[in-house]
Amino acid sequence: MQPGTGTRLMRLGLGLAMYLLGGAPGCGPGDSDLVVTVGGIPSRAAQVVMTATLDGKLAANNQVIMAPALTPPQNRFAVQLAAELSGSLGLSVQALDSDTCVQASGMTAVSLPAGRKDLDLPLVAQTPRKCGGLAPCAAKTLCSTSDPATQTIQSIWPISASDIWAVGNGTTLLRFDGTSWTVRPAPVGATGNLNGVWASATDNVWAVGDQGLILHYDGKSWATVASPTFLRLWAVWGITPSDIWAVGDSSTTTSQGAVVHYDGTRWQAVTNGGLGTGQINSVWAASSDFVYICGVGGLLARYDGTTWIPIDGNTTVNLHSIWGTRGGINSSVVFAAGDNGSIFRIDYAVDTQWAKLSTTGTLSNLYGIHGDGTSVVYAVGLGGTVVRADPPFDTFAAQGNAAQSPLLSVRVAGNGLAWAGGGGGYLGFLDFRP
């Protein structure tokens, strides 16, 4: 068989080649061919990939064979085989969604030489889907992973779906590569707990912690960076690599909490009356002129690019985490989570002031809140509490969770997964489009 109209030839290894059949193939003398018809391709599939082996030796690994047309006759491919090939040819096919998670899979094998042969390869649905090396995770459920640390996880930051950092007590530094978490060494001499982590790229990661500790990762190793404060830092967030904020404890209940800023060269302490008094627990920014902090006693303040403006959130509840969508003063939606299951929100497109949401799905203290900006927001807290809101984000509902550890951080990654961490080194994930 020779390639016909609507086909594309790809050379594989071990004497194999492959045609993508967009129409009827033309046949001719010479090589032997297998024509494979793939069935059961899910509607959510964005591409179909094939792995081929000959006597266990890899000939093709996750070769894209169909995208984006996945309906007959485009659901066929042909494997061209040199006449002298012999052995067992294995074909494994997976249907992947837009997050590159497996929605369906199937496999077949044939003994060579086989001559001209037609094969049907039905795919079996993967429900829930499987993302990378992680086990499938049912909807509305926090699923545990194998954790290499026993120290409390304080903060998580995903650079990508396969590059995630987690930090915690005892200068714990963990990295996820898409398959598993591994411990990474802290710099010599660094001690205390790490409470916050933020990154702009794989070679620009920042972590902050006790006694003003600031660490930086350059893509190769972590190093301690000069800090302008000895107060504990609880959180860090950046707008660009040269515009980063970190916040933390106050020396007394009547003094300003720690606020430090990085300008691309050095960290500097910031003092401003608009920052109020007391411990600052969290910081978030949509842009250089739209930065929010929250803290004890209902503390809220916003930076407009010039000064800090105190915000009346109509509460004295301790607020532990703040996060919002992009858009700034005209369209951002900002959430703050705190004690007793409290979640406060302001939608700048319609609201003039902060308001407490009436239904949050819990009465537990909440320590982390984060979303993807369009389709989901999660909050986590004591007793393994996980609550979720969907558009229009007016109410939160409790999610399934077998973990009893307090959860202190939640971050949504870019592949439909959200990661949570907390006491005892706990790390788990939720799939919000399984």
N, C-alpha and C positions, 0 to 999 in steps of 0.2 A: 504494500500500500504506500502511496506517495501522498504528500500533502495536497489538498484540494483548495478550492476557493473558500475563503473565510477561515482558514487555519493559520496558526502561528507555531513555528517550530522552535523548541527549546532543547538544547543539548544538556543531558544529565550526565552523571558519572557512570562508570562501569559498563560503557558501551550501550547506554540507553539514551533515547531521545523521546520527546513528547510533543504531540500536536494538541492544540486547543481546537475543538471542532465547532465552528460556528455554522456549518452547513454540512451537506453530504460530502465525505471525503472521496477523493479520487483514488482508485486502486491501481497498482502496477506491480511488476515483478520485483524480486529482490528480497528486502527485509521482511521479517515476520512482524505482525502488529497485534496488539490487544486493544480493543475498543471498549471503554468502560463507561457505562451510563450510571450517573450518580442520582439516586432517588432520596426523597425525604429531606430536601434542603429547606430549612426553616425560613419563614418570611423575614426574620430579623437578621439573616445572614448578610454580611457585607462582602465576604469573600470566602472562597473554598480553597484549602491548601492540601497538598499531598506530600507524604513522605514515602519514599520507595527504598527497599532493600533487596539485595541479591545475595542469597545465602548468608543473611545477617549483616552484610556489609552495606553501609549507607551509600545510596546513589543519588538521592535528593532529599532535602530536609525542609519541610514546610514550604514547598514550592507553590506559589499561587497559580492555580489552574483555572479558576473561574471568578471573574469580577469585571463589571458588576452584574452582567446578565446571567441569571441563574435559572432560567426556565428553558424547556426544550425548544430547539435542539442544542442550546448552549450548555446543557448539563452533561455533555459528553467530552471525554478526552481519549486520546489514543497514545499508547506507549509503543514506540518503534524499537524493535529488538534486532540486533545483529543475528544473522542466521546461526552463527556458531555458539551463541550463548546457551548455557545450560545451568540448571540449578533451580532453587525456589525463589520466585519473585514475590515479595510482599508489598502490598499497597495499603497505606493507611490514609484516610481522608477525614478532614475536619472542616466543619462550617463555623466560621468565626463571625462575631458581630462587630459593630463599630468600635468596641473596646478591646478587640482581639481576644475576647473570651469565647470558649467553646460552647456552641449552641447544639451541635450534633456531631456524631462521629461514626465511622464504620471502617472495616478493614476486610481485605480478601487476600488470598494467595493463590498462585498458579505455578505448576511445574513447567520448566522450560527444557527443550523447545516445545512450543505449544502450537505453532502455526498460526494462522488467522483465527482469532477467537473473540467473541463478544461476551462481556461480563456485565452483570448487574451488581451495583454496590449500593445497597440501601443504607442510609444513615439513621442512626438511632438518636432520638432527641435526648439532650443533656439538660435535665430539669431538676434543680436549678443549674444554671450554667457553671462552667469551671473556668476560673481566671488564673492563668499562669500555673504556678506550683501549689496554689491554694486549693483546699478541698471545697466542693460546692457548698454554698451557704444559702439557706432558705430565706425567703422574703421576710422582712420585719423581724430579723433575728440577729443577735450578736454572736458571731462564731469565733471560738478561741483558736489560737495558733500555738505552735510549740515555741516557748519563750526561753531564751538562753540566759536570762537574768532573773534574780530574785528581788532586786531592789525596786522600789516604787517608781513607776514611769510617770513623769510629770508633764511631758509635752511631746508632741509628734509633729513632724513637718514632711509632707510629700513633695519632692521635687518633680517626680513623675511616678507612674504606677509601679515602676520597677526600681525606684531609688527613693527610699523613705528613711528619714532619721527619727530616732526616739531618744530622749534624754531623761535622766532621773537621778535618784538619790545615789550618793557615793560616787559622783562623777561618772555615772553610767552613760555610755554612748553605744547605741545600737543602730545597725543599718540593715535595711531590707532590700534585697536585690531582685524581687519579683517572685522568689521561691521561698526564701527563709531569712530569718533574722540572725545576725552575727554580732558579737561583741567587738567593738573597736577600741583601741587603747587611748586613754586620756593622756595629755601631756604630763611629763614628769613634774612633780611638785603641785599639780592641781588637786585640790581637796574640796570636800563639801558636796552639797547637792546641786545638781543642774535642774533648773526649773522651767526654762523656756528655750525654744529652738526655732530658727527661721533661716531660710535659704533663698537666694536668687538664682543659683545654678549649682551644678555638681561640685564646682571648685570655689564656692563662696557660701559657706555655711557658718552661722553664728549660734552660739549657745551662751546662756547667762545663768548665774546661780548665786549661791551664798557668798556673803562678804564681798559683794560686788564683782564676783568672778565673771570674766568674759573670755570665751574661747573662740578661736576661728579655725576653720578647716579650709585648706587651699586646694583640695582635690587629692592630696597625698597624705597629709598628717594634720593633727590638731595642734594648736599652739596657744599659749596664754597671751592675752593682749592687755596692755595697760588700761586700768579702769579708774575713772575719776571718783568712785564711791566705794565705801566699805559696807554699805547697806545691802541687804539681800535683794537681789533682782528676781522678779517673778515671771517676767514675760518680755519678749522681744518681737518686733515687727518692722519690716522694711518696706519702703516704696521703691527704691532703687538701691544698687550697691553702695551708693554714697549718700543715702538718706534713710537712716535706720534709728528707731527709737527703742529704748528699754526702760522698764519701770519696776518699782519695788517698794520696800519697806520705808517707813518713816522712823526717825529716831525717837519721837514721842507722838502721842495721839494728837497733839496740837501743832505739829510741824508738818511741812510738806513731805509727801512721799518721794522716794528717789525717782528722778527722771534724768536719763542720759541720752545723748544724741550723737550719732556717728555721721561725719560729713565726708567720708571717703578717705580721710587722713588720720583722724583721732576721735576718740570718744570724749565728750565734754558734758559736765553737769549743767542742768537747766533749772533755773529758779524763776517762778512766775506765780503771781498771786492768784491767777485763774485756776491753778492746779489744786487749790483747796488744801485741806490738811488730812493726814492719816494715810494709811497704807494704800498703795495703788497696786491692783492685782492683775490688770490686763491692759493691753494696748492693741489697737487695730487702726489701719489707715487705708483709705481708698486712693489718696493722692497726697502730695506734699502740703496741700492746703486744706486737707480734710482728714484729720487724725483724731481719734477718740481714745480716752482712757476711762477706766472705771475702778472702783475700790470700795473700801469699807464705808458703812453708813450711807449707802446710796450715792457715793461720790461719782460724778460724771463731769467730764470737761472735754471741750473740742478745740483743736488747734486750727486756725484759719490761714496759716502760712506766715502770720506775723506775731500773734499772741494767743494765749490759752484763754478760752471763754468758759466760765463755770456754767453748768447746765442743771436746771431743776428737773429731776426725774420723778418728782412727786413720791419719793420713797426714802426710807432710812435703812432699808434692807442691805446687807452686805452683798455687793456685786462682785463676782469672781471672774467673769469672762465676757468679752465683748467681741462682736463680729458683725460685719455688714456687707452689703452688695456694693458694687461700683456704681458711680453716678454722682457722688458728692452732694452738695447742698440742694440740688434740684431733684434728684431722683433716688438717692441711696435709701435702702431699708436697713436699719441698724438694730441689732438685738443685744441685750445684756441679760445674763443669767446669774442667779444668786441663790440665797438661802430660801428654804421652805418652798422649793419648786417655783420660785418667782422668775418669770421671763418678761422683760420690758421691751417695747419696740417703738420705733418712730419710722414712719414711711414719709420721707421728705416730699414725695409727690402729692400727698394728700393731708398729712398731719402737720400741726403746728407745735405739738409737744409730745413728750414721751408718755406712754400709757402701759399699764400692766395687762398682759393677756389673761383672760378669765379662765381658760382651759389649757393647762400645761401637761396634764397626764401624770403628775407626781406632786408629792409634798416634800420630797427629799431635797437636800441642798444640791445645787447644780454648780459644777466647777468648770465645765467646758461647753462651748457652743460654736458651731461652724456649719457651713453649707456650701453648695456648689454654685450659688448665685442665681439659679433659675428654677430648679425643680425640687430641692429638698434642703431642710435644715435639721440638724441633730443637736441635742443637748445631752450631757451625761453628768452623773453625780454619784452620791452616796449609795451604798448597797447594790452597786452594779446598775444603777438606773440609766436607762436610755429612752429618750423621748424623741419623736420625729414630727415635723410639720411639712405639709405639702402645700403648694399654692392654693389660696393666697396667703398662707402662713398665719392664719388667724388663730389656729388651735394646734396643740401638740398632743400626740397619743403615745402611750407606752409601747415599747418594743420588747419582743421576747429576749431573754438573757439568762443563761445558767450561771454566769459569773456573779459572785457575791462581793468581789473586791470593789472598793470605792474607785470610781472612774474619774480621772482628773483632766483628761484631754480627749478631744475628738477632732479629727481633720478629714475632710473629704478629699480623696485623690482624684486623678483624672480619668479613671476607667470605671466609674460607677460604684466604686467601693469607698467606704468611710472607715477609718481606723480609730480605735479607742485604746487608751492605756490607763493604767492605774496601779493600785496597791499590789504588792507581792510580785512585781514585774509583769503584771497581766498585760497582754496585747491581744486584741481581737479585731474583727472587721465585720462590717455590714455591707450587703450587696443591695443597693437601692434600685437596681433594674435587673433582677435575676431571671 
